[in-house]
Amino acid sequence: MVKEYRTVQDVAGPLLLVGGVSGVKYEELVEVELPGGDVRRGKVLEVNEDTALVQLFEGATGVSVDSARVRFLGKGLELGLSRDMLGRVFNGLGGPKDDGPPIIPEVKRDVAGAPINPWARNYPNEFIQTGISAIDGLNTLVRGQKLPIFSGFGLPHAELVAQIARQAKVRGTEEEFAVVFAAMGITFEEAEYFIADFRRTGAIDRAVLFVNLASDPAIERIATPRMALTAAEYLAFDLEMHVLVILTDLTNYCEALREISAARKEVPGRRGYPGYLYTDLSTIYERAGRIKGKKGSITQIPVVSMPDDDKTHPIPDLTGYITEGQIILDRALHRKGIYPPVNVLPSLSRLRDKGIGEGKTREDHANLANQLFAAYARGKEAQELAVILGEGALSPEDKAFFKFAEVFENRYVRQAQDENRTIDETLALGWELLEILPKSELKRVKPEQIDRYMKKTVAAGE
């Protein structure tokens, strides 16, 4: 039931204090009508007895304490859903942004969503091919997983997620695959890059884009990821599609959360972020997964820009506790001109071993990945030792690992932005690189796998 009041007591920035209310609920949708007939939307941030604190999505410029009419709509923020959303671009609140017609919804859902019953969850165990060797080969993405990208300001995470969005697919299945892309607090140039890239490559046909610009209100930024996840849940669990959700940039989302928390005069937590930051992030990340009896799934790749490249910053720190690993972009690799600058050593996919192996990728995948990890780690140690002692002081084995680390970065990690490697190509490249090392040092792969997959026999102790 719609309730209307003319009891605005105070206006502070985008916040309205409305007195004399009854039956108003937290996060209830609000309409504020101005004397000229202009209507602005907002939501309830707080209710204290007969007083409600309302934040407007469009800002409070022109709102008068004396003449504003406030209507509480008795429902939360909703999104109209339909298969026709595929191929469309929306703003952060779900309104069309591509000059197309409004969506005629088949169903409307509250964007707050509902948590998945843990008992109903199905374990992620199917490989998703992104076409990027540093991910597919070593830090594998699994259907139903949440695998964030930890980046830094100025690093090419925008190019990387755009490449993943257009290349990702589930191997060996006939179910439809869709991408839901939510951009929060990005510049106009970044938004145009994403939209143009999706259209240029044809990926727009299987994608839904939600774009919130840096100039848009902070409260809209809070709603954007929930809009995207509501659309993803409809595509996955109603239309039985595999859905990849890309959220960029969660740091901008958290900054908006801090801004609103400060406006509400809440007691700040670490670095000024609200004490409920962990809980709030979990309501986003935990909307990924698979459900028993449903063919569809939601896989998440959130992007987190680490201020000062600091992994201990509250946002990446808390994200790491909730998600199942992380892909870390490295500034040193970026300075070398390597794209994508994925540092595979601190990166991790906790579900990798569940999504690879015989019948999923190949039976040698796990052993090969472990051998590549170990060889690259020893190669980086050899490079550090060479800086101190000089390359001439290295043993023949250390020189081989030194060379391996260089070639690994330049051939395995490095690839073009339009290069889409199959998992077979990634595995073949890994075996080719192992030929640099003496056979006696290949201790993490089985002899029969060496005989089968290595192109040439490497003499022991060579």
N, C-alpha and C positions, 0 to 999 in steps of 0.2 A: 504494500500500500504506500503510495506517494504522500509524503508529509511536507508541507511548505511552511517556511518561517520567514519573518522579517525582523529577526532579532540578532543581526550581526553586531557584536559588541566591540570588535577590534579587527584591524587589518594590518598585518606585519609581513611585508614581502609577499610571498605566494600563500601565506597562511591566513585563514579566517577563523575567528572565535565566535561561535554561534551559541547563544544562551537559550534557556527555556525549552530545550528539546526533550523528547521522551521516546523510548524504543529505538534509539539510533544504535547501530552496531559498528564495530571496528571494521575498517576497509569497505564500508558501504559506499556506493557510488552516489555522487552529489552533482546537482546542476545549480548553477548560480545565474540568475537572469538579471541583466542590467536594465536601467530605465529605457534605453533605446531598443530593447528586444534582443540584444546580443546574449547568447547563452554560452557559458563556460563550464567545463566539467572538472571534477575533482574527486577526491575520496577522503573518507574519515581516517585521520591518523590516530586520534585519541578521544575517548569518551570519559568524562568525569562527572558523575551524577547527571545534572541537567545541562551540561556544557559540552559541546563537541568542537574539536579542533579539526579543521578541514584544510587540505592542501589542494590548490588548483593546478591542473595540468598546464594551462596556458598562462599562468601568472595573474596577479590581482590588479594590474594597472586599470584604473577607471572604476574599480569597485567601490561603491559608497556605503558607509555604515548605515545611512538613513534609508536608502532606496533599494538596496540589493534584496532580491527574493531568493531564498535558499530552499531547494527541494531535495529531500532525502529519498532515494528511489527504492530503498528496501532490497537491494541486491548488490553484489560485487561487480567488479569490472569483468565484462564478458567479451568473448570473441565469436563471431559467426563463422562457421566452418563448412567447407565444401571442397570437393575434389577440384573445383575450378580455381582454387587458390594456387595450384601449381602453375608456374610461369609468371607469377605476379610479384610486384614489389609494393610493400606496405610501409607506412610510417611506424613509429614505435608503439602506437596505440591501435594498430590494426586497420587504419584507414588507407585507402588506395593512394599510392604515391606515383603511379606510372601512367596517369591520365586514363586508366581503364575504368570500366563501370564498377560500382559497388558489388561485392559478392552477395549473391542470394543464398543465405545459409540453409543447409540441410539440418543443422543443429547449432545451438548456442551453448557455450560452456564457460564457467567461471575460470578465469586465468590462474587463480590460486591453485587449481588442480587438487588432486587427492593423492595421498601417499600410496605407493604400491605395497600391499601386504607382503612382508618378507616370505611368508609361506608360499605365496603365489609366484614368487620370482623363479625364473629358470636360469641355470648357470650359463654365463657366456662361454661359448666354446667353438665359434665359427670364425674363420679368418676373413678379415676385410683387406683387400688389396688396394693400397693407396697409390701404387706406382712409384713410390719413393723408397730407395733401397735402405737408407738409414732407419726407416720405420719398419718396412715390411720384413727386412732380414734380421734386424737385431732388437727392435722394440715394437713388436707386432701389435697392431690394433685388432681387437676381437669384437665381434658383434655383440652389442649390449654393454660394452665397456665405456667408462668415462676416463679419457686420457688427455690431460691438459698439455698445452704448449707453454712452457715458461720462456718468455722472451725478454727483450730489453728495448727501451725506446731507441728507434733508429734501425733496429734489426728487421729483416724482411719477413716478419710473420704474416703480414697481409698477403704477400705473394705466395707464401707456403700454404695458407689455408685455402686460398683461391684455387691453387693447384690440386689440393686434396679434394676440394668440393667437386671439381670437374672430372677427376680421375677415379675416385673411390668406387669400388664395386665389391659385391659378395660373390666369390667364385663358386661355381657349381650349383647355383640355385636359379630358379626361374621367377622368384618373387620380384615385384617391382622395387626399385631403389629410388629414394628421394632424398633431397638435401634441404634442410631448413637452416637458413643463414640469418643470424641476428647480429647486427652491428650496433654498438652502444657508444655514444659520445665521440664518434669519429668526425673527421673534417669532411667538407663537401667534396674535396678532391679524392679522398679515400672512398667515399660513397660512390662517386662516379666511376672510380677504378673497378670496384667490385661489380657494379651493375653492368658496365661495359664488357668486363671480362666474361661474365656469365652469358651475356647475349652473344658475344663474338664466338664463343666456343659451343654454343647451343646447350650449355648446361642449364640455362634458365628454364628449359622445358620441363625439367624434373625437379625444379627448385622453388622454394618460397622464401622471399627475402623480406626481413624487417629491418628498417634503417632508422636509427635515432642519431641525429647530428649533434655535434658539440654545442650548437646554439639552441637546441631544444631544451625544454624544462627538465630539471633533474628528476622530478616525479615520473615523467614519461620514461626516463632511463631505467627506473626501477621496474616498470611494467614490461619493458621490451623483451627480456629473456623469458618471462612467463607467457607472453603472447606466443613466442616462438615455440616453447615447449608444449603449449596447449594445441597448437597446430600439429606439432610432431606426434603427440599422443593420438590425435584423430587419425592421421595418416597411418600410424603404426598399428593401432589396436582396433580401429574401425574399418580401415581399408586394407589392413594386413600387408603393409609395405615395410621394407627395411628403410629406416630413416637415420641419416647422419645429421646431427645438430652441431653447428659450428657457432660458438658464441665469442665475439670479439668486440670489445676488450673488457674482461671482467674487472680490471683495475678501474676503468671509468665508471662501471656500475658501483663499485665499492666507494669511490669518491662521492658519487651522488648520495649513497646511503649515509656517508659521514656528514654531508651537507644537510640532509634532512634531519639527522639525529641532532646536529648542533642547533638547528632552527627550533627543535622541540625542547631544547635545553636539557637533553639527557646527559647523564654522567658518562664522560668518554672513557674508552678502554685504551688498548695499546695504540700509540701514535694518533690518538684522537678518534679512532674508529669505534663504533658502538660495541658494547660488550656482547651483543647478540650476533656479531658478524659471522661466527662459525655456524650458528643455527640458521641464519639467513642464507648463507652459501649452500648449506646442505639441502635446503628446500629447492634449490636449482639443480645441483649435481645429482641428487637422488631420484630425479625424474628420468633417469636413464635406466635401461635394462630390458629384459625379456620377461614375458609372463607365460606361465604354463597354459597350454591349450591355445595360445595365440601364435600365428605365424610371424607377425610383425615384430619389430624391435626398434629401440632407440639407442643409438650410440652417440656419445658426446665428445666433442673436441673443443673445450674452452681455451681461450687464449688469455694469458695473464702476463701483462707487462710489469716486470719487476723494477721498481724504482731503484736507481743506482745499481742495477744488476744484483740486487741483494736477495738471496733465496730465503733469508730469515725474516724478511718483511712480512707483516701479518697476513697479507693476501695470499702470496704463494705458500707461506707456511701452513695456513689453515687449509688451503686447497689440497696440499699434499696429504693431509690427514684424511680427507674425505674421498679423494679420487684413487684410481688404481694405477699409479705411476705418473710419469711426466716425461715430456720431450723437451730437452733444454737446448735453446739456441745460444751459440757461443760467439762472443764479440771478437775473440782472437781469430776464429775461423773466418768470420765475416771480413776482417781486415785483410786476410789472405785472398779474398775474392772468391771464396768457396760458397756456393749455393747448392742446397740449403745448408746453413751453418749449424748442423745438428751435432752436438757433442755427445757421442754415443756412450761415453764412459759414465757420466753421472745420470744419463737418461735411463728410464726404466719402464717396462710394461709388466706389471705384476701378473697379468693373465696371458703372457706370451705363450707359455708352454701348453696352455689349454687350447690354443687356436692353431697350433702348428703340428707337424708330424704326418705320418702316413695317412692318406685319405683326406687330408686337409691342405697341406702344402707338399712336403716330401719327407721321407723318413730320416734324411740326413740333416734336416733343417736345424734342430736343436743343437746337435753336436757341432755343426759348422758355425752357428752363431756363437757358441761358447768359445770355440777356437779363435774366431775373429776378435772377440772381445779381449781374450787373453793376449793375443799377439799384438793388438793395437796398444794395450796398456803397457806391455813390456817395451814396445817401440817408443812410446812417449817417455818412459823412464830412460831409455838409451839416449834420446835427444836431450833430455835434461843433463845427463851425465856428460855428454859431448860438449855442452856449453861450459862446464866446469873444467874438464880435463882435456878437451880437444878430441876430435873424431879419431885421431890416430891412436888414442889410448884404449879404444873399444876393442873387445874381443871379436873374432869373426862372426860369432852368433849375434852379438849385440849390433854389429854393423848390418846384419841381415834384417833384424827387427827395426833398426833405424830406418832403413830403406822401405820396409813394409809400411811403417806408419805414414811416411810421405805419400807412397803410392795409394794407400788406403784412403787418405783424405782427398786425393786428387782424382781418383777413379771410382771409388765406391760411394763416398759421401757426396762428392760433387756430381751434379747432373743438371741438365737444362730445365728451365721452367716449363717447357712443353714436352719434356721427356717422360714417357709413361712406361716404366719397366715392369714387365711381368715378374711374378715371383720366381719363375724358372730362370729368367735372365739375371735376377739378383743373386740367386744361389750359384749359378754358373760363374758369375763374376767373383764371388767369394772364393770359390775353389781356384780360380785362375790366380788370384792374389796370393793364395797360400803357397803357390809354386816358388815364390820368392824365398821361402824359409826352408831350412834343412828338414828333411823328412823326420829326423830324430826329434825335432822340436814339436811335431804335430801330435800332441799327447791327448787331445780332447776329441779327436775324431777316430773312428774305427779303421783299422787297416783295410778292411774290405770296402769301406766307403772311399778311402783314398784311391784304391785300385779302380773303383768304378767311375768316380767323378773327376779325378784329376787328369788333365789332358796329357801330361807327360810324367814319367816316373822321376822322382827326385831322389838322387842317391843319398844314402844315409850318411850323415855327417858332412854333407857338401857345404 
